Amino acid sequence: MADRAIFQDFVVARSDRLLRTAYLLARDWGLAEDLLQESLAKAWFAWPGIDEPEAYVRKVLVTTYISWWRRRWRGEVPSGDALPERAAHDAAGDDEELWRAVGRLPARQRAVIVLRFYEDLPVGEVARLLGCQEGTVKSQTAKALAKLRVDESIVKERR
């Protein structure tokens, strides 16, 4: 019974932050809620043996997201139509454009960007969460940042 109360306290205290992280990964509030719910359910089953609950749930969140992303069929079909020009510079929209650009990154690169720059985790912690080497985190970060630097939707606004 004590484990249940501790778990409930953890969920109440950390769900908002974890939900924001899930949203930044999934870029959809409904999917983010599902992702967090599934991650918390997985954590519940392992709860008695977890030493660092937040780190554990964050790792489950990221690995579950990546596995969902790999399985999901993307029914996107390229269009021959030209995309409309952006009407005017909107400072409030800059962050939204940036997060849309992050949303176009491959799942692992997006996870690295969210964990490094939103969660402000050090390279070693990100490597541990993703189950990879620190060099992999650094190279994925570099690749993601390179893609963001040339993303037309955010680059043209800063010229």
N, C-alpha and C positions, 0 to 999 in steps of 0.2 A: 504494500500500500504506500510506503514511503517513496518508492521509485516512481509510482504514478504521480504523486504530488510534486516531486521534483521535476518530472518530465513536463507536467502541466505548467509549472512556474516558468520553465525554460521556454515553452511554446509561447506563453503570454509575453514574456520579456523580449524574445528575439524574433518573433514571426514577422514583424514589420520590416526589419532590416533584411531578413532572409527573403522576404517576398520581393523587395526592391531588387535584390540581387537576381532572383529568378526572373523578374521582369526584364532586366537588362540583358539577360541571356536569351530569353524567349521572345521578347519584344511584343508580347500579347498578354494582357492581364489574366485572361481565362487560362491560358496555358501556364502562366507563372503560378497561379493558384494551384493548378493540378500538379505541377512540378514540385511545389513546396509540400503539398499534401502527401504525395508519394514519398518524398524524401523524409518527411517526419514519420511516416508509417514505417519505413525501413529502419529509421533510427530507433523507434519504439521497440522493435524486436531485438535490437542489439543494445538497448539502453543500459542494462546492468554492467556491461563490460566497457562502456565508453568512458575514457579519461577526460577528453576535451570535447564536450558536446557540440559547441558551435563549430569548431573545425571539422568535426565528423559530419555534421549535417551539411556544412558547406561543401565538403568533398562529395557526399552523396548527391547533393543538388547538381553539382557540375557534371559528375559522371552520368547521372540519370539524364540530364539535358543532352549531353553528347550522344548517348545511345539513342535517345529519341530523335535527335537531329539526323543521325545516320540512317535510321529506319524510315523516316518520313519521306513519302513520295512528294516531290515537288512538281506539281502539275503546271508549272509555268511554261508558257509558250512564247517565244520571242515574237514581238510585233514589229511590223515594218513601219508603223506610224512613228512620226517624230514626237518626242516628248515635248510638252509645253515648257516655255521659258518660265522661270520664277518671276513673279510679278514685281516685287520690290524687295530691297534688303530689309530683313526683319530680324533685329537683334535677338528677340525672344525665340525665334525659330532656329537660330544657329545651333543651340544645344540639341534641338529635335533633329536637325539635319545631321549633326554629328552622330547621334545615336542611331539614326537610320543607316548611316554609313557603317557604323560598327555592326549593325544588324545584318549587313550584307557580307560580313567576313565569314569564313568557314568556322564551324562550331568551336574548334580547339583554339583558334586565334581569338575569337570573341571571348571565350572563357578566360584566356590569359589577360586580355585587355581589361575585362571587368574585374578580375581578381587583383591585378597589379595596380590599376589606376582608380577604380571605384572603391574596392575594398581596401586599397592601400597596403596590400600584403607584400612582404619581401619575396624575392625570387625563390629562395629556398622553401618558403612555405607554399608558394604556388606549385613548385615542383612536387612537393610532398602530396598536396591535394590532388594533383593530376596524375600522380604516379609515374613521373618521368624525371629526367636529369635536369639540373639547373640550366645546362647549355641549351636544352630543348626549349625551355621557357624563354630564354634570351633570344633564341633564333625565331621562335613563334612571335614574340613581341616585336622584333625587328621587322619581320615580314608583314605583320598586321599594320604597324605604323607606316611602313612603306606604301601599303595599299591605301591607307587613309590619306597619306600625303598627296596621292595622285587622284583621289576620288573627286571627280568634277563637281559633285553636288556640294562639297564643302570647300574645295580649293578656290573656285571662282568667286566665292563670297569674300574671300580674304585678300584678294588681289587689289 
